[in-house]
Every structure is written in structure tokens, then in C-alpha cells.
Amino acid sequence: VQLQASGGGLVQAGDSLRLSCVASGRPLTTFAVAWFRQAPGKEREFVAAAKYSGGYPGKYAESVKGRFTISRDNAKNSVYLQMSSLRPEDTAVYYCGADSSVISSNLGSRSGYHYWGQGTQVTVSS
């Protein structure tokens, strides 16, 4: 499966932004999906994940809980990350990941995902 992330940009603190990740090659309905981010000089870190089917509330990093929401649109074979109340520390390149065999305990682990998009830059100014 190929993933294409988009939607990043330059925003001010407190603003909202929605990232999109469109998949091609295979339907995402059989994949767990996630967003990770990587700030300059830092390791790629987990942001949010959604399991294979609907009804799952999502798993979130503590730093974004209550501000970010992951969702999926199976008809568009897409995953979204709605980000609100953005902070300067949210500045990073955001990557979407997917895998068809992630176990629940590994949803927040980078090693759980085999497929990755190219990343989209999010910059939050203070």
C-alpha cells in the first residue's frame, strides 16, 4: 500500500489544522493506521492510532490527548488527523503509517508499522 500525506502548513498557536493521508493499492479497512511526528533533532514519536474497524476511540499520545482526533473514511481510503489548539511544540514533520498486523499493545510503536507516507511539515508559530 502507498500512503500520501498532505495538509501541513504554517499556523499560529491556537489554530487548527487537518492532515490527510490517502492510501492506494489496498483498502485501508484491513489496516491499523497511525500518525507519528518528528521534530528536528528528535526521534519520531507516536501521535495517534486507529485500529482496523470503526467504533474504536483511538489511541493518543498524552501530549495531544483532547486536542487531536484521528479518523478514517473508508470510502475515500483515507485517514485524517484533526489538530486543534496547536502549540509551538507541535511543530514537526507528520507521518502517516499503516500495517495489517499491528497488535493492540503495539499501536503506539513505530516498529508496528510497515508502510509510511512521505511526511508533511506542520509549523506552529507562537
C-alpha positions, -999 to +999 in steps of 0.1 A: +000+000+000+012+035-008+005+064+015+004+101+006+002+126+035-008+162+030-024+192+048+006+206+067+014+243+068+024+273+089-002+283+115-003+303+147-006+289+182-042+281+190-051+274+154-064+242+139-052+221+110-063+188+094-039+164+080-049+138+054-034+105+044-047+089+012-039+053+006-036+035-027-030-001-037-051-018-010-081-008+011-073+006+045-102-012+061-078-041+068-051-018+082-044-002+115-033+034+109-014+059+128+002+093+128+037+099+141+058+131+141+094+140+141+108+173+152+143+185+142+169+166+162+144+143+178+132+108+173+100+100+155+073+099+181+038+084+183+008+108+180-024+088+174-036+055+161-068+039+150-075+002+148-088-018+118-125-012+122-148+016+134-160+020+169-125+023+183-120+056+201-084+059+191-051+058+210-033+091+216-001+103+230-006+122+263+007+154+247-021+156+222-049+139+240-080+161+239-066+183+211-061+159+183-085+134+167-077+106+143-104+094+120-108+073+089-130+075+058-131+040+043-150+053+012-121+076+004-094+052+017-081+079+038-071+087+074-072+122+089-057+139+119-077+169+131-054+191+152-068+219+173-053+242+199-019+238+182+012+247+202+047+256+190+059+222+204+036+205+179+060+217+152+073+186+133+071+166+102+040+144+105+040+109+090+011+085+085+017+048+089-003+017+083+000-020+088-023-050+085-009-069+115-004-045+144-014-059+177-031-036+201-002-034+225+020-022+196-003+006+182+019+033+196+052+018+185+069+029+153+081-007+147+045-018+144+040-001+110+054-014+078+040+013+054+048+050+057+038+082+038+064+108+029+056+133+057+040+167+058+055+197+076+035+214+104+049+246+118+032+264+147+044+299+154+040+315+189 
